[in-house]
Amino acid sequence: MKKYKILWNKYHHALPLILYIIIYWIWFWHLEAKVTDPQYIIHMRIDDYIPFCELFVIPYCMWFGYITAVILYLLFTDKKEYYRACLFLFTGMTIFLIISTLWPNGHQLRLAAMPRDNVFTHIVTSLWNTDTPNNLWPSIHVYNSLGAHFAVLHSSRLTEKKWVRRGSLILCCSIILSTVFIKQHSMFDVLTAFGMAAIMYVLVYQASFVIFSCRRQKRRA
């Protein structure tokens, strides 16, 4: 009993993460089942010039491990950055769910037939069969990748680990590119995700830093 109490006191901050994941997936899959004929079709002219490249399905799928690894690392090593990362990710994901609920959206970018027959096109086909081309705006793949990379950059424990920071940047950029190269998202989804991430970066990292600095100055006074 004492052992469980120690674990609870040490890692109870994981509870909001677990609860939010449950709420998010219930809400998301409800939308996936409900939105079969989206009212708003997302498209930009540049989408028509972006070629299909099935190799990008690799970084696209690596997104799940990337986000999980960053959050779990912060959970066990840096509670402050863990909370800030969760605030960044949860806020954007909630905005995404609200947008998808109020403005059912989708795209028509997927190919009618695969241009090649290989293991990567098979993976893309399986992905398309599982994930509908609906509820896309803004791209959570893009937004959360940026959020994970911001968290890596702000972790004091990773400051000297340049290979981790560089690897995070490469993976983040690869995931962002993958969303358009395997026709999962329009450039509009990508650009709006960048815009939302920029706003949230200021609110979560810059504004909180200013507030923290002011509090320190008041205590010294």
ChimeraX attribute file (.defattr): number of C-alpha atoms within 10 A of each C-alpha:
attribute: neighborCount
match mode: 1-to-1
recipient: residues
	/A:1	5
	/A:2	7
	/A:3	7
	/A:4	9
	/A:5	11
	/A:6	11
	/A:7	10
	/A:8	13
	/A:9	9
	/A:10	11
	/A:11	13
	/A:12	13
	/A:13	15
	/A:14	17
	/A:15	11
	/A:16	12
	/A:17	16
	/A:18	11
	/A:19	10
	/A:20	14
	/A:21	13
	/A:22	12
	/A:23	11
	/A:24	16
	/A:25	11
	/A:26	12
	/A:27	15
	/A:28	18
	/A:29	12
	/A:30	12
	/A:31	17
	/A:32	17
	/A:33	10
	/A:34	12
	/A:35	19
	/A:36	15
	/A:37	11
	/A:38	17
	/A:39	11
	/A:40	13
	/A:41	12
	/A:42	19
	/A:43	17
	/A:44	11
	/A:45	10
	/A:46	10
	/A:47	16
	/A:48	10
	/A:49	8
	/A:50	14
	/A:51	11
	/A:52	17
	/A:53	17
	/A:54	22
	/A:55	16
	/A:56	20
	/A:57	22
	/A:58	15
	/A:59	21
	/A:60	23
	/A:61	16
	/A:62	14
	/A:63	21
	/A:64	13
	/A:65	10
	/A:66	19
	/A:67	20
	/A:68	11
	/A:69	13
	/A:70	18
	/A:71	22
	/A:72	13
	/A:73	15
	/A:74	21
	/A:75	21
	/A:76	13
	/A:77	14
	/A:78	15
	/A:79	15
	/A:80	11
	/A:81	20
	/A:82	23
	/A:83	19
	/A:84	19
	/A:85	27
	/A:86	21
	/A:87	16
	/A:88	24
	/A:89	21
	/A:90	17
	/A:91	13
	/A:92	22
	/A:93	19
	/A:94	15
	/A:95	14
	/A:96	20
	/A:97	21
	/A:98	13
	/A:99	16
	/A:100	22
	/A:101	17
	/A:102	8
	/A:103	14
	/A:104	23
	/A:105	21
	/A:106	24
	/A:107	20
	/A:108	14
	/A:109	18
	/A:110	14
	/A:111	10
	/A:112	6
	/A:113	7
	/A:114	14
	/A:115	11
	/A:116	11
	/A:117	8
	/A:118	10
	/A:119	11
	/A:120	16
	/A:121	18
	/A:122	14
	/A:123	16
	/A:124	23
	/A:125	15
	/A:126	11
	/A:127	14
	/A:128	15
	/A:129	10
	/A:130	9
	/A:131	13
	/A:132	16
	/A:133	21
	/A:134	24
	/A:135	25
	/A:136	24
	/A:137	25
	/A:138	27
	/A:139	26
	/A:140	20
	/A:141	25
	/A:142	27
	/A:143	27
	/A:144	25
	/A:145	26
	/A:146	26
	/A:147	27
	/A:148	25
	/A:149	24
	/A:150	20
	/A:151	22
	/A:152	24
	/A:153	18
	/A:154	15
	/A:155	18
	/A:156	13
	/A:157	12
	/A:158	14
	/A:159	12
	/A:160	9
	/A:161	10
	/A:162	11
	/A:163	10
	/A:164	14
	/A:165	18
	/A:166	14
	/A:167	12
	/A:168	21
	/A:169	19
	/A:170	13
	/A:171	19
	/A:172	27
	/A:173	16
	/A:174	20
	/A:175	25
	/A:176	24
	/A:177	18
	/A:178	25
	/A:179	22
	/A:180	21
	/A:181	21
	/A:182	23
	/A:183	24
	/A:184	26
	/A:185	30
	/A:186	27
	/A:187	22
	/A:188	19
	/A:189	24
	/A:190	22
	/A:191	16
	/A:192	16
	/A:193	22
	/A:194	17
	/A:195	14
	/A:196	15
	/A:197	22
	/A:198	14
	/A:199	10
	/A:200	19
	/A:201	19
	/A:202	12
	/A:203	14
	/A:204	16
	/A:205	17
	/A:206	12
	/A:207	13
	/A:208	14
	/A:209	13
	/A:210	11
	/A:211	10
	/A:212	11
	/A:213	11
	/A:214	11
	/A:215	12
	/A:216	11
	/A:217	9
	/A:218	8
	/A:219	7
	/A:220	6
	/A:221	6
